[in-house]
């Protein structure tokens, strides 16, 4: 697949050699975001909701009518918007590292949030918000602490040892 954008060669992933030279991330980006297994919301630099993935619609307060609206209109607590504005200000003033925090916006559900700036050719164009459910992360860590990767092998791999079928006896 070839890039159609003349600036594609200047993308950081190309310059850093982090992408196959014959592959275009744009072709898969939508599927990647929708099937990532975490909540993804994309905002423009002023806080307007541009996109949210399926996971976010199933676990967070995300609805089609929110697209094109200011995210601040959806915050339920008065203290949230000043904090949100301060965070955006950090990115506008040059912060490149993500901001991570824990929140409980829906009462009982605690979420782990990472907000990162999105820059195109050095210009801040928006923000990504990645959300995990605290309970899911804690359960995964607990299982690992109790049995290491055995729980993964037991729960995910077909025979619990990484083999998909019975071993074949060596030929005589």
WODABEL-V616173 format. One record per run of one state. SS is the DSSP state (hx for helix, st for strand, lp for the rest). FROM is the first residue (numbers start at 1). LEN is the number of residues. If there is no record, write none. Layout:
ss/from/len
SS/FROM/LEN
SS/FROM/LEN
//
This chain:
ss/from/len
lp/1/5
hx/6/5
lp/11/1
hx/12/4
lp/16/10
hx/26/9
lp/35/4
st/39/6
lp/45/3
st/48/5
lp/53/1
hx/54/6
lp/60/4
hx/64/3
lp/67/3
st/70/1
hx/71/4
lp/75/3
hx/78/15
lp/93/6
st/99/5
lp/104/7
st/111/10
lp/121/2
st/123/11
hx/134/14
lp/148/2
hx/150/7
lp/157/16
//
